[in-house]
Amino acid sequence: MKFGTKIIKKNKNNLTFLLAALLAACLLAPAALTARAAGDSAGTDSLMSDHKIIELTDKYLALLSTIYPEDAARAGMQGYQSNLDPRDKQSETTKKDTILALRETLAKINYKKLSPSKEIAYQALMELVNKKVFDIEVLNRLQKDPSWYLESVDGIYDILLKDYKPFQERLVDAMKRAQALPAVLARGKENLENPPDLNIRLALEKAGNAYASFANINVLMNRMAQDDYTKDQIKAVCNDAKKALKDYYDFLKNLSEEDKPYVDFRLGSDNFAKLLKNVYGLDTPVKKISAALEKEIEETKAALTAALTPIIEPALSPEEKEKRTNKKGIIEIWPSDYYFADAAYVKGPKYKEVLNAFLSYYNESADYFAQHDIFAPASLKILIAPSPKYLDKKGENSVYLPPFPLLTRQFGDLLVALPDTQKEAAPVLPKLFTYAKIKLGAVAKLSAGENMLYGAAQEYTERLLKISADPFYINGWIKYSVNLAKEKGYLSHDEDLIHVAWYNYKTALFALAELKMHNGDFNYTQSLEYLTAAGINNEEAAAALDAAAAAPCTYISAVLGEQEFNRLRVKYQKKGGAKFKLSDFHQKLLSTGRVPLPVIERALQQAYERKQVESFFNTLYF
């Protein structure tokens, strides 16, 4: 080592050249050898095609930075944190032309000639591009989605909540975004053309919450205030933004009260099929997906009945037992009995201890999974804090925010939807924040759920697969994690089992309602009636349908994604036999990044084949 150090000190320029040459050789030699071994141009074609994918990936990322600055900032690209997406007609035309040109170039590539890793990157890039085309051409958010303009407020929270650079720099960026907000909302009033009533209702809720919670933004900015901005300047910018939000809310209110032609918010069978096939790459016919969901409902209903029976049956009066006894002499247990069972479990933390309870279960579950060799310890830190009202999700007691920026993965956030005061919390806490519900939330969103998912991607993972938001991978992984925690004994108490059974049953129901609604078989009212008839209360059913309306495939992706993870686990367990290690399987699966559903198996196979070799740079000492 002394000899190496001496050479480095005397020949820094030569070393720089040597490193560059060796690195180029390391990168190019395998491809060159492959081409030579093939005895024809196959290897060269593959190398050239791979290079094309790298080039198109760079073009896509450049596209984000120029016309999708909010996405660019979330991904971790520097220099775009102060910009909001323009959201005007000319920009949308430019976006469409650019995205379509990129898709056309992608379509000319024969992906079968790509190396395995680049084929997966190709599929991920195609999904990202097709989703943006779908948003422009089918959803037509410019004219039909008033909530799209309000997403600019999310962009302000992005900058303020995430500790990714010094306070003062973040304040400058957030102030510029807040100053741009009124212009964005003004464009919304100009561009919207008879949006669907449901879209207006959802936007009204979002606008009202944004206005009411803008005080949080003011407070956050004041905490960062130093030299560039005084508190009076911050207050002035926030007041202008609040006024713009109030004007936008009034505009939407007038839209909702106008007598205008009905516009359907549903995708319809043709567009729904396009979303499944063209965007997410699923060739499975809708009828087959529907049949799979119906089977899932039957199985999860049976599991829910089994979990509820020991609680409900003893609580029934003799008259009720007689009423419920069917012709076979069996006392029927209904899915809606879940609400009775749930009301019986009220043990939970006091108001000031809710956040600590989430952290405690996060640590407990992480230790449990590591000790039982189910998951390797998660590498991503987590911040647990009260949620600004604007970021609350209807029907959930907490929301997980991925790390920001995604490419550097500093830490994730769990924002807990606590009432503002202890007095307001009194009637809410026993319903939303029992220990069992917090425990389930810690599994789904922290360990082993979303936080682990975002923390497990390796440094060599393709950039596209780090910024992907594929719902089948993400939502499927969350559902898989919950059921794995039950299978492996972490969620094992009676209350845990009831909540898991209910979660599975209602997710399957929501998925089928989502499919039938967007496929045109049910309208919103029929979907609501279907869910309530199946035992879901009106509040939960409405919240689920709103989520499905805003983001089609929210629940379908959870069911189908989990099924794919289970299939792969069974396959590799059989293949590995006694040598199969569950924690290793999970680590390899998550290390692939968030890949599209059709190529998860190929990505996993590649992860198993990848050999861990010592880096050349580890042998040098500076």
DOMAR-358423 format. One line per 8 residues: for each residue x, y, z of C-alpha. Coordinates in steps of 0.05 Angstrom, whole numbers. Example, Ala and Ser with C-alpha at 12.3 -4.5 7.8 and 13.67 -1.06 7.14 Angstrom:
246 -90 156; 273 -21 143
This chain:
0 0 0; 59 47 13; 84 35 -57; 15 51 -87; 10 115 -47; 78 138 -70; 61 130 -143; -5 167 -134
30 227 -103; 81 232 -159; 37 218 -219; -31 249 -207; -41 268 -280; -20 199 -304; -67 167 -253; -125 208 -278
-112 185 -349; -103 113 -324; -168 113 -285; -206 140 -345; -175 88 -391; -187 30 -343; -258 52 -330; -272 56 -405
-241 -13 -414; -283 -42 -357; -346 -14 -388; -333 -32 -460; -295 -98 -455; -354 -143 -435; -396 -118 -493; -337 -124 -542
-322 -195 -519; -395 -214 -526; -396 -187 -597; -332 -225 -615; -357 -290 -583; -421 -287 -623; -383 -287 -687; -430 -237 -719
-458 -168 -708; -509 -187 -654; -465 -161 -597; -451 -96 -634; -525 -86 -648; -540 -98 -574; -487 -48 -553; -513 5 -602
-585 -7 -580; -565 -2 -506; -530 64 -521; -594 89 -554; -634 73 -490; -583 111 -448; -589 170 -496; -665 169 -494
-665 163 -418; -622 226 -416; -670 260 -464; -730 241 -419; -695 269 -358; -678 332 -396; -751 337 -416; -772 334 -343
-725 390 -326; -750 436 -380; -826 425 -382; -840 385 -318; -799 423 -266; -840 397 -208; -824 325 -229; -752 345 -241
-745 373 -171; -775 311 -140; -727 268 -179; -668 308 -153; -646 349 -213; -613 413 -193; -635 482 -215; -711 471 -221
-734 475 -149; -759 546 -158; -804 532 -218; -875 507 -223; -902 470 -284; -929 524 -332; -998 493 -343; -1017 534 -405
-1041 515 -474; -976 529 -510; -936 489 -460; -984 430 -466; -976 431 -541; -900 431 -533; -904 375 -483; -948 333 -528
-904 343 -590; -840 328 -551; -868 267 -515; -898 238 -578; -832 247 -615; -796 211 -559; -847 154 -561; -839 149 -636
-764 141 -629; -774 89 -574; -822 49 -617; -769 42 -671; -722 5 -624; -724 -71 -626; -724 -84 -552; -707 -157 -564
-637 -135 -584; -626 -99 -518; -585 -127 -461; -629 -152 -403; -619 -90 -360; -633 -42 -417; -695 -81 -438; -723 -69 -369
-703 5 -373; -737 8 -442; -802 -19 -413; -798 30 -355; -784 89 -401; -841 69 -447; -888 66 -388; -868 135 -364
-875 164 -433; -942 130 -447; -970 154 -381; -954 226 -398; -985 217 -467; -1047 187 -433; -1052 246 -385; -1050 296 -443
-1092 260 -495; -1143 221 -454; -1148 255 -386; -1138 324 -418; -1120 353 -350; -1111 423 -379; -1186 429 -393; -1218 375 -351
-1181 370 -284; -1185 430 -238; -1145 392 -185; -1085 392 -232; -1074 467 -221; -1077 457 -146; -1021 406 -149; -975 467 -154
-988 475 -79; -958 405 -70; -896 433 -104; -889 486 -51; -895 435 5; -843 392 -31; -791 446 -21; -810 466 50
-819 398 82; -756 363 57; -689 376 88; -648 367 24; -609 432 25; -599 492 72; -660 530 98; -643 594 63
-638 563 -6; -703 525 5; -738 589 27; -717 625 -37; -743 567 -79; -809 561 -41; -821 636 -44; -812 636 -119
-861 579 -125; -911 614 -80; -904 677 -121; -919 637 -184; -981 603 -155; -1032 659 -170; -1012 658 -244; -1021 582 -247
-1090 586 -216; -1109 643 -263; -1091 598 -321; -1136 545 -292; -1195 592 -295; -1178 608 -368; -1166 536 -391; -1220 494 -358
-1277 477 -404; -1338 443 -372; -1299 393 -328; -1337 333 -300; -1378 347 -237; -1338 296 -197; -1272 330 -216; -1301 397 -193
-1323 368 -127; -1255 337 -113; -1220 402 -132; -1267 443 -87; -1245 400 -28; -1172 407 -47; -1177 482 -57; -1213 492 9
-1160 451 46; -1104 489 10; -1133 556 30; -1144 535 102; -1075 505 110; -1034 559 75; -1020 586 145; -975 524 152
-934 548 93; -929 617 124; -904 587 189; -853 542 154; -826 601 114; -821 644 176; -779 591 210; -730 594 152
-730 670 145; -661 702 151; -633 754 104; -665 747 36; -737 755 60; -769 790 119; -831 763 154; -871 820 124
-849 800 53; -867 727 67; -935 748 94; -949 789 32; -932 731 -15; -974 683 26; -1033 731 27; -1030 738 -49
-1029 662 -55; -1088 655 -7; -1128 706 -45; -1114 668 -110; -1137 604 -77; -1200 637 -51; -1215 664 -121; -1203 595 -151
-1249 563 -100; -1304 613 -116; -1294 600 -190; -1302 525 -179; -1363 536 -134; -1396 575 -191; -1377 520 -240; -1410 468 -195
-1475 508 -191; -1480 523 -266; -1532 488 -309; -1486 455 -360; -1481 391 -402; -1461 328 -364; -1389 304 -373; -1372 234 -352
-1309 228 -309; -1302 154 -324; -1250 129 -374; -1297 83 -412; -1280 14 -438; -1234 36 -495; -1192 85 -454; -1190 38 -395
-1163 -17 -441; -1111 33 -467; -1090 49 -396; -1080 -24 -379; -1045 -44 -443; -1011 17 -472; -989 48 -406; -980 -10 -358
-966 -65 -409; -1021 -113 -387; -1049 -157 -442; -1098 -190 -395; -1170 -178 -419; -1215 -139 -372; -1262 -199 -365; -1204 -241 -339
-1183 -187 -290; -1255 -182 -267; -1259 -257 -256; -1194 -256 -216; -1220 -199 -172; -1286 -236 -160; -1247 -297 -137; -1205 -252 -92
-1269 -224 -61; -1296 -293 -46; -1231 -315 -13; -1221 -252 28; -1295 -252 49; -1286 -323 76; -1223 -302 114; -1260 -241 142
-1317 -285 165; -1269 -332 200; -1234 -274 236; -1300 -242 257; -1338 -304 280; -1303 -312 349; -1319 -239 364; -1388 -231 335
-1423 -297 349; -1417 -293 426; -1442 -221 424; -1507 -238 388; -1571 -243 427; -1613 -306 420; -1662 -268 376; -1606 -243 330
-1576 -313 326; -1644 -341 305; -1651 -286 252; -1582 -300 224; -1588 -376 222; -1593 -400 151; -1625 -463 123; -1562 -502 136
-1565 -483 210; -1504 -437 205; -1504 -369 238; -1486 -319 184; -1431 -269 198; -1434 -207 154; -1376 -165 129; -1409 -103 160
-1399 -136 228; -1328 -111 222; -1352 -43 246; -1381 -73 309; -1317 -111 323; -1275 -49 308; -1316 -8 357; -1300 -58 412
-1226 -45 405; -1212 26 430; -1145 18 464; -1096 69 437; -1045 123 455; -1063 190 483; -1062 251 437; -989 270 450
-965 199 444; -992 181 375; -928 200 337; -886 161 386; -931 101 377; -918 101 301; -843 106 314; -845 51 366
-881 2 319; -834 21 263; -774 2 306; -809 -60 334; -830 -86 265; -761 -72 235; -728 -112 291; -778 -169 284
-768 -175 209; -692 -173 216; -691 -224 272; -735 -272 234; -694 -263 170; -753 -236 131; -723 -169 110; -654 -139 114
-654 -76 158; -682 -16 120; -630 36 101; -677 96 92; -689 141 152; -760 163 168; -788 228 195; -855 221 231
-893 287 240; -963 317 242; -991 328 173; -1011 396 145; -1085 390 131; -1075 400 57; -1035 335 53; -1085 292 91
-1114 234 51; -1188 220 59; -1201 154 94; -1130 147 120; -1099 167 187; -1031 179 156; -997 190 89; -928 169 67
-886 217 26; -828 186 -14; -758 213 -3; -743 279 -37; -704 282 -81; -715 210 -103; -646 200 -132; -610 216 -68
-660 183 -20; -644 222 44; -706 203 84; -780 189 77; -838 222 114; -898 194 150; -947 251 160; -1000 234 213
-1069 266 205; -1078 289 277; -1132 338 297; -1106 407 315; -1123 404 389; -1131 351 442; -1204 371 450; -1218 358 376
-1180 292 381; -1223 263 436; -1278 234 392; -1229 215 335; -1172 180 370; -1210 116 391; -1233 107 319; -1170 123 279
-1111 113 325; -1119 47 362; -1054 11 375; -1073 -43 324; -1087 8 269; -1021 44 282; -985 -23 281; -1017 -41 214
-999 28 187; -927 19 208; -923 -46 169; -957 -18 106; -921 49 103; -856 41 140; -826 -28 153; -836 -69 111
-878 -25 66; -866 39 26; -806 65 65; -769 0 56; -788 -2 -17; -757 66 -30; -697 51 14; -676 -15 -17
-657 7 -87; -582 -1 -98; -535 52 -125; -530 14 -191; -605 14 -200; -626 50 -265; -646 122 -252; -713 111 -287
-729 55 -239; -714 100 -180; -762 155 -203; -816 107 -228; -883 110 -193; -910 45 -222; -974 32 -182; -972 -43 -192
-904 -48 -160; -916 3 -104; -987 -15 -85; -975 -89 -96; -914 -86 -50; -954 -52 5; -1008 -106 3; -956 -161 -1
-920 -132 61; -984 -130 103; -1001 -203 88; -929 -226 97; -928 -193 166; -990 -233 183; -962 -298 154; -897 -291 192
-931 -278 259; -919 -203 269; -992 -186 260; -1019 -242 303; -1068 -216 355; -1143 -222 344; -1149 -148 330; -1091 -150 280
-1123 -209 243; -1190 -174 238; -1159 -111 210; -1117 -150 159; -1177 -190 137; -1218 -127 129; -1162 -93 91; -1158 -151 42
-1233 -156 33; -1246 -82 21; -1185 -75 -25; -1212 -131 -69; -1281 -98 -69; -1253 -30 -85; -1213 -60 -142; -1274 -91 -175
-1315 -28 -165; -1258 12 -195; -1256 -34 -255; -1331 -34 -267; -1335 42 -257; -1279 60 -306; -1299 6 -355; -1368 38 -359
-1407 -20 -327; -1424 21 -264; -1434 96 -254; -1412 129 -189; -1478 117 -154; -1481 44 -175; -1410 34 -152; -1427 65 -85
-1488 21 -78; -1447 -41 -96; -1397 -26 -42; -1447 -9 13; -1488 -72 -4; -1423 -112 6; -1415 -84 76; -1372 -21 68
-1399 40 103; -1416 100 61; -1356 143 84; -1304 90 67; -1337 72 1; -1341 144 -22; -1268 157 -3; -1246 96 -43
-1286 115 -104; -1258 185 -102; -1188 157 -100; -1203 110 -158; -1234 167 -198; -1173 211 -188; -1121 155 -201; -1149 96 -240
-1118 28 -222; -1105 49 -149; -1136 -16 -122; -1131 -61 -183; -1055 -51 -180; -1053 -71 -106; -1087 -138 -118; -1051 -156 -183
-984 -131 -158; -988 -173 -95; -1008 -234 -135; -946 -226 -178; -900 -219 -118; -931 -282 -87; -923 -321 -152; -849 -302 -157
-836 -319 -85; -866 -389 -94; -826 -399 -157; -759 -380 -126; -775 -418 -63; -784 -482 -103; -723 -466 -145; -678 -452 -85
-703 -508 -41; -667 -511 26; -619 -456 3; -676 -406 -8; -669 -346 38; -730 -301 44; -692 -238 64; -646 -247 4
-706 -256 -42; -737 -192 -17; -671 -153 -21; -661 -175 -93; -734 -160 -111; -731 -90 -82; -662 -75 -110; -690 -77 -181
-725 -10 -172; -799 0 -186; -805 -38 -251; -868 -48 -293; -909 -110 -276; -894 -148 -342; -818 -146 -329; -814 -157 -254
-794 -229 -265; -739 -211 -314; -712 -158 -267; -712 -207 -209; -677 -260 -250; -624 -209 -268; -615 -191 -195; -603 -264 -178
-552 -271 -235; -515 -207 -217; -449 -224 -184; -424 -178 -129; -352 -160 -147; -304 -115 -111; -299 -47 -144; -233 -29 -177
-233 35 -137; -234 -3 -71; -163 -28 -85; -134 43 -88; -114 84 -28; -112 160 -33
